[in-house]
Each structure stands twice: as structure tokens, then as C-alpha cells.
Amino acid sequence: MAFRFEEIKSYKTVVICDDCKKETLICYDDLPLNFNDRMNGALSKNYTFKNYGDGTFKNYCEDCKSKYE
């Protein structure tokens, strides 16, 4: 009998709504996304970001963002 083993590394990037905790897949790739790609990926999935002025940013899904506009 012969066996072969491979180590497979991949990264799954998910954006999480800060209100309802809904998770949406942004990307599944061999390399982790950088900050800009994560932000652009979240925006492409209809998430929005709100700056609370004290250095805190929160992100909201399409269903929750109307509560915070």
C-alpha cells in the first residue's frame, strides 16, 4: 500500500456584522487578504462601515445598516 500526504494551507476571509453577527464569505484563497482587499470585499457584499469618532469602526450588513444611518 502507498500513501501520500499533502499539507494544504488556505485562508477563508469572512466579514461579520457587528449588530446581528451574520457572517458572509469574502474570499477563500491561498494567501490572506490585505486590509484594503478585506475592506473592498466587505463593500462588495453590501456591508457598510461606520466611524464612531473615537477610533472605533463597526461594520453592518445590508439588513442592519438602515438602523445606523
VMD Tcl script that builds the backbone (N, CA, C; Angstrom):
set m [mol new atoms 207]
animate dup $m
set s [atomselect $m all]
$s set {name element resname resid chain x y z} {
  {N N MET 1 A 0.837 -1.181 0.000}
  {CA C MET 1 A 0.000 0.000 0.000}
  {C C MET 1 A 0.877 1.238 0.000}
  {N N ALA 2 A 0.401 2.244 -0.671}
  {CA C ALA 2 A 1.120 3.509 -0.720}
  {C C ALA 2 A 0.194 4.629 -0.258}
  {N N PHE 3 A 0.778 5.548 0.462}
  {CA C PHE 3 A 0.022 6.698 0.938}
  {C C PHE 3 A 0.817 7.953 0.621}
  {N N ARG 4 A 0.092 9.010 0.391}
  {CA C ARG 4 A 0.721 10.304 0.149}
  {C C ARG 4 A -0.060 11.331 0.960}
  {N N PHE 5 A 0.655 12.184 1.645}
  {CA C PHE 5 A 0.032 13.226 2.444}
  {C C PHE 5 A 0.464 14.583 1.908}
  {N N GLU 6 A -0.466 15.509 1.884}
  {CA C GLU 6 A -0.174 16.880 1.483}
  {C C GLU 6 A -0.681 17.820 2.562}
  {N N GLU 7 A 0.093 18.835 2.829}
  {CA C GLU 7 A -0.368 19.900 3.706}
  {C C GLU 7 A -0.944 20.982 2.810}
  {N N ILE 8 A -2.193 21.307 3.022}
  {CA C ILE 8 A -2.853 22.321 2.205}
  {C C ILE 8 A -3.191 23.498 3.102}
  {N N LYS 9 A -2.639 24.632 2.766}
  {CA C LYS 9 A -2.918 25.845 3.521}
  {C C LYS 9 A -3.771 26.764 2.658}
  {N N SER 10 A -4.870 27.196 3.223}
  {CA C SER 10 A -5.714 28.173 2.542}
  {C C SER 10 A -6.343 29.075 3.598}
  {N N TYR 11 A -6.786 30.214 3.170}
  {CA C TYR 11 A -7.333 31.214 4.067}
  {C C TYR 11 A -8.758 31.526 3.664}
  {N N LYS 12 A -9.629 31.517 4.643}
  {CA C LYS 12 A -11.031 31.863 4.440}
  {C C LYS 12 A -11.265 33.191 5.151}
  {N N THR 13 A -11.669 34.222 4.412}
  {CA C THR 13 A -11.909 35.537 4.978}
  {C C THR 13 A -13.411 35.782 5.027}
  {N N VAL 14 A -13.900 36.082 6.224}
  {CA C VAL 14 A -15.327 36.276 6.454}
  {C C VAL 14 A -15.527 37.640 7.108}
  {N N VAL 15 A -16.545 38.381 6.674}
  {CA C VAL 15 A -16.901 39.640 7.332}
  {C C VAL 15 A -18.081 39.346 8.258}
  {N N ILE 16 A -18.053 39.945 9.450}
  {CA C ILE 16 A -19.067 39.701 10.469}
  {C C ILE 16 A -19.757 41.020 10.817}
  {N N CYS 17 A -21.075 41.022 10.756}
  {CA C CYS 17 A -21.854 42.205 11.120}
  {C C CYS 17 A -21.730 42.436 12.618}
  {N N ASP 18 A -21.445 43.672 13.030}
  {CA C ASP 18 A -21.300 43.991 14.447}
  {C C ASP 18 A -22.641 44.073 15.175}
  {N N ASP 19 A -23.749 44.038 14.440}
  {CA C ASP 19 A -25.060 44.098 15.076}
  {C C ASP 19 A -25.662 42.699 15.218}
  {N N CYS 20 A -25.930 42.015 14.106}
  {CA C CYS 20 A -26.617 40.718 14.152}
  {C C CYS 20 A -25.658 39.525 14.121}
  {N N LYS 21 A -24.367 39.787 13.946}
  {CA C LYS 21 A -23.317 38.749 13.914}
  {C C LYS 21 A -23.408 37.837 12.694}
  {N N LYS 22 A -24.133 38.265 11.657}
  {CA C LYS 22 A -24.212 37.494 10.411}
  {C C LYS 22 A -22.832 37.451 9.760}
  {N N GLU 23 A -22.438 36.277 9.278}
  {CA C GLU 23 A -21.143 36.095 8.637}
  {C C GLU 23 A -21.326 35.886 7.142}
  {N N THR 24 A -20.500 36.574 6.355}
  {CA C THR 24 A -20.543 36.455 4.898}
  {C C THR 24 A -19.131 36.202 4.388}
  {N N LEU 25 A -18.995 35.187 3.568}
  {CA C LEU 25 A -17.699 34.841 2.986}
  {C C LEU 25 A -17.263 35.913 1.998}
  {N N ILE 26 A -16.036 36.396 2.167}
  {CA C ILE 26 A -15.454 37.352 1.216}
  {C C ILE 26 A -14.574 36.615 0.221}
  {N N CYS 27 A -13.713 35.749 0.735}
  {CA C CYS 27 A -12.726 35.120 -0.134}
  {C C CYS 27 A -12.206 33.831 0.489}
  {N N TYR 28 A -11.867 32.897 -0.368}
  {CA C TYR 28 A -11.211 31.655 0.034}
  {C C TYR 28 A -10.027 31.507 -0.900}
  {N N ASP 29 A -8.792 31.681 -0.383}
  {CA C ASP 29 A -7.628 31.775 -1.258}
  {C C ASP 29 A -6.391 31.187 -0.576}
  {N N ASP 30 A -5.319 31.089 -1.347}
  {CA C ASP 30 A -4.047 30.573 -0.829}
  {C C ASP 30 A -3.304 31.572 0.039}
  {N N LEU 31 A -3.621 32.852 -0.114}
  {CA C LEU 31 A -2.958 33.914 0.649}
  {C C LEU 31 A -3.993 34.725 1.410}
  {N N PRO 32 A -3.645 35.232 2.589}
  {CA C PRO 32 A -4.594 36.075 3.321}
  {C C PRO 32 A -4.771 37.416 2.614}
  {N N LEU 33 A -5.959 37.996 2.727}
  {CA C LEU 33 A -6.220 39.298 2.126}
  {C C LEU 33 A -5.572 40.402 2.948}
  {N N ASN 34 A -5.101 41.448 2.268}
  {CA C ASN 34 A -4.581 42.603 2.991}
  {C C ASN 34 A -5.755 43.485 3.436}
  {N N PHE 35 A -5.469 44.531 4.168}
  {CA C PHE 35 A -6.513 45.392 4.736}
  {C C PHE 35 A -7.434 45.948 3.656}
  {N N ASN 36 A -6.868 46.501 2.593}
  {CA C ASN 36 A -7.683 47.105 1.534}
  {C C ASN 36 A -8.568 46.077 0.843}
  {N N ASP 37 A -8.042 44.900 0.597}
  {CA C ASP 37 A -8.845 43.856 -0.042}
  {C C ASP 37 A -9.978 43.384 0.864}
  {N N ARG 38 A -9.727 43.337 2.170}
  {CA C ARG 38 A -10.801 42.969 3.101}
  {C C ARG 38 A -11.900 44.018 3.094}
  {N N MET 39 A -11.503 45.296 3.114}
  {CA C MET 39 A -12.496 46.374 3.108}
  {C C MET 39 A -13.294 46.384 1.804}
  {N N ASN 40 A -12.597 46.268 0.684}
  {CA C ASN 40 A -13.281 46.253 -0.617}
  {C C ASN 40 A -14.171 45.024 -0.766}
  {N N GLY 41 A -13.734 43.896 -0.232}
  {CA C GLY 41 A -14.546 42.683 -0.274}
  {C C GLY 41 A -15.822 42.835 0.527}
  {N N ALA 42 A -15.723 43.453 1.695}
  {CA C ALA 42 A -16.910 43.683 2.522}
  {C C ALA 42 A -17.876 44.643 1.826}
  {N N LEU 43 A -17.332 45.687 1.224}
  {CA C LEU 43 A -18.184 46.630 0.492}
  {C C LEU 43 A -18.878 45.957 -0.695}
  {N N SER 44 A -18.178 45.047 -1.352}
  {CA C SER 44 A -18.778 44.352 -2.498}
  {C C SER 44 A -19.903 43.408 -2.073}
  {N N LYS 45 A -19.941 43.039 -0.787}
  {CA C LYS 45 A -21.011 42.188 -0.248}
  {C C LYS 45 A -22.090 43.030 0.441}
  {N N ASN 46 A -22.114 44.336 0.143}
  {CA C ASN 46 A -23.120 45.284 0.649}
  {C C ASN 46 A -23.033 45.538 2.151}
  {N N TYR 47 A -21.847 45.415 2.716}
  {CA C TYR 47 A -21.622 45.821 4.103}
  {C C TYR 47 A -21.249 47.294 4.099}
  {N N THR 48 A -21.530 47.966 5.189}
  {CA C THR 48 A -21.167 49.367 5.328}
  {C C THR 48 A -20.364 49.540 6.611}
  {N N PHE 49 A -19.573 50.602 6.671}
  {CA C PHE 49 A -18.733 50.876 7.828}
  {C C PHE 49 A -19.137 52.209 8.437}
  {N N LYS 50 A -19.151 52.254 9.732}
  {CA C LYS 50 A -19.468 53.496 10.436}
  {C C LYS 50 A -18.327 53.813 11.389}
  {N N ASN 51 A -17.860 55.065 11.323}
  {CA C ASN 51 A -16.812 55.558 12.200}
  {C C ASN 51 A -17.477 56.275 13.365}
  {N N TYR 52 A -17.178 55.837 14.572}
  {CA C TYR 52 A -17.793 56.435 15.749}
  {C C TYR 52 A -16.963 57.565 16.346}
  {N N GLY 53 A -15.907 57.991 15.650}
  {CA C GLY 53 A -15.154 59.173 16.045}
  {C C GLY 53 A -14.101 58.962 17.116}
  {N N ASP 54 A -14.156 57.873 17.823}
  {CA C ASP 54 A -13.168 57.619 18.869}
  {C C ASP 54 A -12.160 56.563 18.411}
  {N N GLY 55 A -12.037 56.414 17.092}
  {CA C GLY 55 A -11.132 55.409 16.539}
  {C C GLY 55 A -11.794 54.057 16.360}
  {N N THR 56 A -13.084 53.987 16.680}
  {CA C THR 56 A -13.828 52.735 16.562}
  {C C THR 56 A -14.599 52.701 15.252}
  {N N PHE 57 A -14.408 51.632 14.502}
  {CA C PHE 57 A -15.172 51.395 13.290}
  {C C PHE 57 A -16.006 50.148 13.506}
  {N N LYS 58 A -17.243 50.176 13.036}
  {CA C LYS 58 A -18.094 48.992 13.082}
  {C C LYS 58 A -18.636 48.756 11.683}
  {N N ASN 59 A -18.866 47.499 11.353}
  {CA C ASN 59 A -19.413 47.182 10.052}
  {C C ASN 59 A -20.782 46.533 10.220}
  {N N TYR 60 A -21.676 46.831 9.264}
  {CA C TYR 60 A -23.045 46.372 9.330}
  {C C TYR 60 A -23.464 45.766 7.996}
  {N N CYS 61 A -24.221 44.665 8.090}
  {CA C CYS 61 A -24.720 44.005 6.880}
  {C C CYS 61 A -25.842 44.846 6.270}
  {N N GLU 62 A -26.297 44.426 5.119}
  {CA C GLU 62 A -27.333 45.167 4.402}
  {C C GLU 62 A -28.621 45.260 5.221}
  {N N ASP 63 A -28.946 44.216 5.965}
  {CA C ASP 63 A -30.173 44.212 6.772}
  {C C ASP 63 A -30.093 45.166 7.946}
  {N N CYS 64 A -28.937 45.334 8.552}
  {CA C CYS 64 A -28.777 46.133 9.761}
  {C C CYS 64 A -28.361 47.583 9.497}
  {N N LYS 65 A -27.822 47.881 8.338}
  {CA C LYS 65 A -27.229 49.211 8.146}
  {C C LYS 65 A -28.256 50.340 8.213}
  {N N SER 66 A -29.523 50.056 7.916}
  {CA C SER 66 A -30.547 51.117 7.979}
  {C C SER 66 A -30.763 51.588 9.416}
  {N N LYS 67 A -30.471 50.753 10.417}
  {CA C LYS 67 A -30.619 51.148 11.821}
  {C C LYS 67 A -29.601 52.210 12.232}
  {N N TYR 68 A -28.464 52.276 11.499}
  {CA C TYR 68 A -27.349 53.122 11.923}
  {C C TYR 68 A -27.052 54.256 10.955}
  {N N GLU 69 A -27.957 54.518 10.036}
  {CA C GLU 69 A -27.712 55.618 9.064}
  {C C GLU 69 A -28.199 56.930 9.612}
}
mol reanalyze $m
mol bondsrecalc $m
mol representation Tube
mol addrep $m
